[in-house]
Amino acid sequence: MTNKFGIYIHIPFCTTICPYCNFNVYPQKIAQYDVLANCLLSELEKNLTYFGNKELASIHFGGGTPSLLPIKYMEKILTMILKNSIASHDCEITIEINPYEYEMQDVDSLYDLGFNRFSIGIQSFDDVKLKYLGRDSSRRSNILFAEKISNSKIKNINFDLIFGIQDETLDTWERDIKFVSNFDINHVSTYFLTIEESTPFWNKKLRGEIIDFSEDLYIKMVESTINILRKNKIYRYEISNFCRESFESKHNMTYWSNGSYLGIGPGAYSSYVDIENKIYQRWTNPRSPKAYFNFLNENSVSEDKVLNSFDTREYVKDSFMMGLRLTNGINIKQLKKIREFSLNQGTLDELNDEDLILSNLSNIKLTQKGFNIADYIIFKLIESINFKVA
């Protein structure tokens, strides 16, 4: 609940689309980077002034594959942002990168532009697993890429890893996690493979080619992840994210803390929160590049914000939904200053007795056991909220 905000720039194109991906992505063959860049710049020009009273904490180029955007456009975008906002002295500027040399811009050039954090979609160091996931890389190429990046001028590096694929064992996952210690990185994101609708993996599941993953094995993998990374002084701070001290992702912390962020690009979400003046607003861009281009040409984005206002009850519920993902949990006292509420004591007692949460008058957080069934607990707590009549 700070007076800071982040900016997310969505680049929706990929050279190949992974069979598990349900993000808002499109084949690179339809990419019009010049048109996209002009729209991104136009949207920034219209919206940055709206966040003018807030300090900029992070800029995140995501996708899709943002490293495919020609570097001249990255420079224009960063120049506009930094000229028209108040950036903190330690503003985090991140770009997501696949470990593919043919997609990679010159690392030193990215550093010179101002990027100070890389998030690398390694996914695995196992050839069988990489093939299953449809990745265009191998154990060997991932190692070479990881060595190159970890030896670059960028010192704030994240590796994304996926676990829970068909027939994966605890041993193979532990080998992946242990291998991370070979590289000089400060952040690791571990994502359990979920089978989403409208993906090739979903169709395979419908045909019976993918079966539900063992819950017991999932729990063992999570516990092993926590223990292995802890030995390397990389600690869990969110359900799926681990870092060394002070290397939390500022971009993601803005979301989990239910703060303000400006989303730029096709399908991007934005949120504006001004607690002092009781302003809570959200808006979403059209998903497809074509619809987004047309929208930018035909509308002033700023005119649509008020139509998407939401009230303090929604804000509190969303704060539970996102904040309980963090190991530190949520500050109940702060939320009650926004909207007075109480929680069903029976629900709290039940969850405390089952060692699923730790709670007191000022804080609620999930235990390690609770994180294993986080969605269930978060839903149960939100259902137990009783708001005082305004």
N, C-alpha and C positions, 0 to 999 in steps of 0.2 A: 504494500500500500504506500509506495513512494511516489514522488512527483517525477518519475522517470518513464521513458517509453523506449520501445524497440521498433526497428523496421525490418520487415521480411519482404524480400524480392523473389517472386516465384518465376523460375525459368522452366517452362513445362515440357521441354523436348529432351528425348533420349535417343541414342543411336540404336539401342535395343531395349525392349521393355521386359522386365523380369516376370516370370509366370506367377509370382506371388504378389505382385504390385497392384494395388488399387488406388494409387495416388492419381492426382489430376495430371496425367502425362500423355504425350502424343509423340508419334514418330518424328525423328529429326527431318525427314524428307519433306515435311510440310512447313518447316520452320522458315519464318521471315524475320530474321533477327533485326534488320533495320526498322521494320514496322513495329516489332515488339519493343525495341529500345525507345523509339519515339513515344509510344504509348506509356511506357514506364516513366519516362521523363515528364510527360504531360500530367500523369496522375500524381507524381511527386509534387509538381508545381502547384497543383490544386489543393493538395492535402497537407503539406508540411506546415503551413501557417496555422492549421487547426491544432497542431501539437506544439505551437510556438512557446507555450508557457512551461513546457516540460524539458527535462534534460535527456539527451539521447544516450542510452546505455549500450545499445548493440545494433549492428546491421548484419543481417543474415541473408546470404544468397543461397536459396534452396531450389528444389525441383522434384522431379526432372533432374537434369544434369546441368547445373549453372556454369560449370567450367567450359561448356560448349559456347557460351556467349562470347563473341569476340571481345578481346580485352579493351579495345577502344571504347566500347559501349559501357563496360564496367567502369572505366575511368570517368566517363561523362556522368554516370549515375552517382558514383561516390562524390564527385566534385559538387554536383547539385545538392546532395544531402548535406555535406559538411559545410557548404556555404550558407545554407538556409536553415540550420538548426544549431542548437547549443549542445555540442558533443562533450561528454565527460572526458577527463584526461586519460582514462583507461577504457575508452569505448571499445567494445569487442566487435571486430569485423571478421566475419566467418564466411567461408565458401565451402559447400559440399562438393566432394570430388570422388569419382570412381577411380579405382587403381588401374586405369587403362592409359598407357602412354599416348595413344592416338586421340584421347579426349583432353589431355592435360595442357594447360597454358604453361608458359615458362614460370617456374616457381619464384625465381628472383624478381620477375616483373610483377607478380602478384604481391609480393612483399613490398616492393617499391610503391605500389599503388596504395598501400595502407592495410592490406589484409594481415591480420595477426593471429588468425585461428583457422586451421584446416579440420574438416570433418570428413574422414575417409571411409567409404563404403567397402571395407575389406571383406566383411561377412564371414570369411573362414580362411584357414590355412590348410584345408583338406581338399584334395582334388575331387574326390567322390562327391563331397558335399557341394562344392562350387558348381560342378556339372549339374547336379540335381536342382540347384537354385537358378540355373540358367545364366550364371555369371560368365562373362567373357574374360576370365582370368584363370590362372592356375596357382597352385601353392608357390611355385618358383617365381612367377611374375609378381604375385602379391608380396613375397619377401623382398624382392628387388625394389618394388615401389615403396614399400614401408621403410626400407633402409634409406632410400633417397629422400623421402619426406622427413623422416626423423633426424636426418643430418642437414636439413635446410635451415634457413634463417628463422623460419617459423618455429617457435618453441611451444606453442599451445596447440596440441594435436589430439584429436579424438579418433578412435577406431570404432566403427559399427561392426558388431558381430551378431549372427543369427544362430539360435539353437532350437531344437525341437523338431527337426525334420524327420521324415519317415525312416525308421530303422536306426536312428542315431543312438549311440550308447553313451553312458556316462564317461567312459574312457576317452572317446573321440572328442567330446565337448571339453573335457579337462585339458586335453592336449592343446586345443585351440586357445583356451584361456591362459594356460601356462606360457604359451609361445609369445604372448603379448609382452612379457617381461624382457624379451630380447630387444625391445625398441624403446627409445626415449620419448614416451608419450605421457600425458597427464590426465587423460580422460578416456573412459571406455563406456560405450552404450551396448547393452546386450538385449536383443529383442527376441522374444519367443515367437516362432513362426505361427501366425494366425492365418487361417484359410478364409479369405474374404470373397464375397460374391463378386461376380463379373470378372473373375480372373481364371486363367487356365487351370490353376490348382483347384479352384472350386469345382470345375467340371470333372476333374480327376476324382475329387472326393465323392461327387454324385455317382460316379461310375464304380465306386468302391475301391479305387486304386490308392486312396489315402484314408487311413483310419485315424480315429481320435488318439491323441498322444496320451501316454500314461501319466496320470496326475502324480503318482508317487515318484516317477522318474523326473518329472518336471521339478518337483520340490527338491529332490536330491541335486539336480543340476544347479538350481538357484543357490542352495546352501553351499555347494562346492565353489561356485563363482565368487560368492562373498568371501569365503575363506582364502581362496587362492589370490584374489586381488588384494585382500587385506595384508597379506605377507609382502606385497610390493608397495604398501602404503597408499593404495588406491581404495577409497572407501565408498560405500553406497550412500547416496544422498537422495535418491529417488528410486522408484520401483525398478527402473531399467537402467539407471545411470550411476556411474562410479567415477570418482576423481581423486586426485591428490588435493591436499588442503589448498583452498582458495582458487581452485580451477573449475568450479561449477560453471555450466553453460549459462551465461547471462541471458542469452536469447530464450532458452527454455524456462529459466527461472521467472521471466516475465509472464509467460503463459501460466505456469503453475501457481504463481502468486496472484493471478487474476488481475494483472496490471494492464497498462495501455500499450497497444502496439498498432502500427500502421502496416497493413498488408498490401503489397503492390503486385499486380500481375493477374493473369487468369485464375479465377477461383480463389484468390487470396481473401482471408478474413481480416477484419480490423476491429479494434475495441478501444473506446475512449472512456476513461474513468476519471472523474473529478469528484472525489469524495466530499471535499469541502463545500462545493456548490451543488452536490447531489445530481451530477450528470453521469448517466450510464448509457452509452450508445454503442451499437455494433452495426456493421454492414459487411456485405459480401459482394465480390465481383463476379460477373458471369464466368462460367467454368471454361468454355471452349475458347481457344485463341480468337477465332472469328467473331464470336459473340462479344468477347472482351474488346476487340478492336472497334467493332461497331458502337459499343457502349461508350467508349472513350471519345469517339467522334461525334456522338449525338447528345451526350449528357454532361452535365457538371456533377461530378461525383459528390461534391460537398452538399448538394441540394437534397440528397437522399438520406442523410444521417439521422435526422430527427424522426423519420418514419420507423426507425429500428431501435428506438429507445426501449430500455427494459428497467424494471423497478428493483428496489433494494432487496426484495425477497429472492428474486432470481440471482442477484449478485451474491448473496449469502450462500445459496444452494450451490452455485458454481464454485464458490471458494472452497466449500467442502469437497466437491467432486475433484477439483484439481489439487488443492493444497494437501489433501490426505495422501497424495502420491509421494510427498516428500517425507523423508525420515524424521524431520523436525515437526511435521504435522502442521496444524493451524492454530492461530492465536484467537481463542474464543473471545477474550476481552475486547480485542480490536474490532472483531466482526460485530459485536453487540453495540458498539458505538455507531455503527452504520444502520443497523436495524435490530431492535431488541427482540430476543427470542430465548426459548428454553429448549432443552433436549429431554426426551422421555427418560426418566431416571431408570426405569426398568430395562430399557434397551442398553443404557450405559453399564448398568450392573451386570447384565448378561454378557456383554462383550468383554468387560473387564475380567469377570470370573473365568471366561474361556481363554484368557491370555491373548486376546485378539487386538486389544487397544490398551493404551495407557492414557488416562484422562485425569484432569483436575479442573479447577475453576477457570484457569487461564489457557489451557492447552489440551488438545487431543491429537494423538498420533498412533499409527498402527505399530504393532510389534512385528518382529520378523515372521512369526507365525501368521499374523494378520495379513501381511503383504501377500501371502500365498493365495488368499481369497479376497483380495482388495476390493474388487468390484462389488461383491456381495456385502461387505461391511460398509462401504461408502453409501451404497443404496439404502441400507438399513438405517444408517445415521441420518441421511437426508429425509427419509420418511418419518423420522422421529422428531423433526424440527417443528416447534410450535411458535408461530410468530405473534408477538403482541399486536393487538389492533392499533393501527396508527391513528 
